[in-house]
């Protein structure tokens, strides 16, 4: 098995041969370290080869009820796993004051993005209960597929930029995600190929990297911008923004998508979190160094919906829950 360091974005022949850790020093000169090493994730082609003999059920272009995006879902009843595959295209652009991308930089960044989604992988995330009452836990694994050419559903726009800089007690970086979610919720249409309903993710060159940030000057949080943005690519809202409490208060598609997400949580008996800038600790994918603390039941509700719909379309009776 080979490994990837999400700090230096280098492929490693062993788990951590050069001792690469995130390192930050607080006001008391106390070191906090976190290893940013992850196993290299299988490609979508490798995944499909590995499950070729299994009893699988595929649903392409699933559109969550809360947001106009689409992803593919595979339910593997042999391995008891649910695979979520987001079809993407990478768009490398030059950021303000930055140089052009080299081929090596593109390859390195794409590898890091494809691998950082494994922070979302969760053992036993979903539970399937058959009509006979048998209960089975299902793992959930996430993948980005860049092999489909014009059949992609979302686009990751990555721009060159400076690395994160240490400023006082904080480490900051330029990271901006543009997440339009489509219009016309009443028409029920799926996202279309082309310009209509693409999801544009605009992130910096270095956002696939893990990087440390000070929290109250005495604890190290580990952040990964792309892992956070991936949550939007499966239909989740920003929890650090105030989500309207009623449909009538929604002023944009972003508002409507977030509100519909809260309605999905209510339907699944999952607590709706307090949202807005006063609740930063509840932000999607917070504190990934304490994984899976930062990934809560509510973050898998669109996957739950996809698994349930996939089985219903394939005549598999029973019920799913997070």
URJO-V10591 format. One line per field, one symbol per residue. phi: phi as a letter, one per 20 degrees, with the letter a starting at -180 (. if undefined). A space follows every 50 residues. Layout:
BEGIN
phi->???
END
This chain:
BEGIN
phi->.dcceeedldfdfcgafdmfcfbccefeleeccbfdecffffffffgfff dgeeedcdcelfdgfebecbbeccddeeelcdddcdeccececeegmdef feffffffffffffeffffegbfmfdcddffenfdcedfccdbdddeelf efdccdeddfaffgdeclecddbebcddcfdncmffemffgdfnegcfde ddcegeffffbecfclmcbdeddbffffffgffdoeefeedfegecffef dbfffffffffffffffeldfeffcofecffefgmflffdgegfddgfed fffgfffffgfffdmeepcdbe
END
